[in-house]
Amino acid sequence: MPQRSIPPRVLDDAAFPLRVKLHVPALGLGPVLIEILRWLRSEVGEANFAHHEADSLETEALAVYFRRSDHLLSFLQAFPDLQLADETNSPGYRNPKTLRRLQGQRVRGAFSSSG
């Protein structure tokens, strides 16, 4: 029986300790992606990063993986206009702990405003 190889995206997600997910606009990143890759290769080095399409709830996203936190921070500073793919406020996101916390805040808020 042939053994299936692990897709690079899955392997990188498991191997790299740090990841940042970036929002990809409807028209794509275009020349910005070329600039990002050029910067990563020259400033971080091929062995210290990876990038792949990322899972996302509602939009396209790009995952950039790093081995070192200083590289990740430098990357974010070098590209301040990039938006993080934070979809925790998305209608499709349901986290039971977050929902309980928000419901608790609403209940406490209701009591404190009436008392």
C-alpha positions as a printed NumPy array, in Angstrom:
array([[  0.   ,   0.   ,   0.   ],
       [  1.542,   3.349,  -1.006],
       [  2.115,   5.781,   1.8  ],
       [  0.681,   9.259,   1.29 ],
       [  2.972,  12.171,   1.854],
       [  1.993,  14.951,   4.219],
       [  1.051,  18.161,   2.377],
       [  3.648,  20.925,   2.889],
       [  1.025,  23.221,   4.418],
       [  0.171,  20.663,   7.112],
       [  3.825,  19.892,   7.733],
       [  4.764,  23.576,   8.097],
       [  1.804,  24.224,  10.381],
       [  3.   ,  21.419,  12.644],
       [  6.705,  22.289,  12.488],
       [  6.934,  26.078,  12.751],
       [  6.31 ,  27.516,  16.227],
       [  4.847,  30.856,  15.091],
       [  2.22 ,  31.802,  12.553],
       [  0.536,  35.009,  11.516],
       [ -2.631,  34.919,   9.423],
       [ -3.126,  37.829,   7.079],
       [ -6.308,  39.002,   5.415],
       [ -6.167,  38.797,   1.629],
       [ -8.282,  41.484,  -0.09 ],
       [-10.878,  40.491,  -2.69 ],
       [ -8.497,  41.391,  -5.529],
       [ -5.588,  39.553,  -3.896],
       [ -2.292,  40.847,  -2.579],
       [ -0.836,  41.385,  -6.054],
       [  2.55 ,  43.11 ,  -6.031],
       [  2.497,  43.265,  -2.231],
       [  2.952,  39.488,  -2.126],
       [  6.059,  39.784,  -4.296],
       [  7.393,  42.47 ,  -1.951],
       [  6.584,  40.297,   1.086],
       [  8.399,  37.275,  -0.337],
       [ 11.39 ,  39.361,  -1.377],
       [ 11.598,  40.833,   2.141],
       [ 11.24 ,  37.428,   3.817],
       [ 13.99 ,  35.89 ,   1.698],
       [ 16.434,  38.732,   2.285],
       [ 15.663,  39.578,   5.933],
       [ 14.605,  36.235,   7.422],
       [ 16.139,  33.62 ,   5.125],
       [ 14.537,  30.709,   3.278],
       [ 14.996,  28.231,   6.14 ],
       [ 13.303,  30.487,   8.686],
       [  9.874,  31.02 ,   7.142],
       [  7.16 ,  29.378,   5.092],
       [  3.898,  30.641,   3.628],
       [  0.683,  29.031,   2.491],
       [ -2.965,  29.753,   1.913],
       [ -4.673,  29.679,   5.309],
       [ -8.003,  28.362,   6.507],
       [-10.453,  31.169,   7.067],
       [-14.119,  31.54 ,   7.943],
       [-15.206,  34.219,   5.495],
       [-12.282,  35.634,   3.524],
       [ -9.084,  34.584,   1.826],
       [ -6.09 ,  34.426,   4.141],
       [ -2.354,  33.921,   3.915],
       [ -0.407,  32.191,   6.677],
       [  3.226,  33.12 ,   7.171],
       [  5.177,  30.84 ,   9.489],
       [  8.267,  31.851,  11.44 ],
       [ 10.863,  30.11 ,  13.57 ],
       [ 11.711,  33.176,  15.655],
       [  9.524,  35.812,  17.28 ],
       [ 11.885,  38.658,  16.364],
       [ 11.44 ,  37.753,  12.688],
       [  7.661,  37.804,  13.056],
       [  7.737,  41.196,  14.793],
       [ 10.11 ,  42.641,  12.188],
       [  7.801,  41.367,   9.464],
       [  4.773,  43.081,  11.   ],
       [  6.756,  46.305,  11.396],
       [  7.957,  46.136,   7.791],
       [  4.378,  45.738,   6.507],
       [  2.17 ,  47.826,   8.815],
       [ -0.659,  48.072,   6.273],
       [ -1.323,  44.329,   6.248],
       [ -4.447,  43.319,   8.143],
       [ -4.523,  40.329,  10.434],
       [ -7.12 ,  37.718,   9.52 ],
       [ -8.895,  37.996,  12.867],
       [-12.327,  36.488,  12.419],
       [-13.243,  36.057,  16.071],
       [-16.063,  38.583,  15.549],
       [-17.336,  36.73 ,  12.503],
       [-20.888,  35.323,  12.652],
       [-19.408,  31.962,  11.673],
       [-17.155,  31.81 ,  14.737],
       [-18.566,  30.097,  17.798],
       [-16.348,  29.461,  20.795],
       [-18.267,  28.198,  23.849],
       [-15.891,  29.862,  26.339],
       [-16.147,  33.224,  24.582],
       [-19.932,  32.982,  24.375],
       [-20.217,  32.181,  28.102],
       [-17.927,  35.099,  28.978],
       [-19.914,  37.521,  26.809],
       [-23.214,  36.287,  28.232],
       [-21.81 ,  36.747,  31.749],
       [-20.795,  40.318,  30.917],
       [-24.277,  41.071,  29.614],
       [-25.862,  39.673,  32.769],
       [-23.495,  41.593,  35.063],
       [-24.03 ,  44.728,  32.992],
       [-27.792,  44.366,  33.297],
       [-27.585,  44.094,  37.089],
       [-25.111,  46.929,  37.514],
       [-27.096,  49.366,  35.363],
       [-30.321,  48.754,  37.276],
       [-28.772,  48.855,  40.728]])
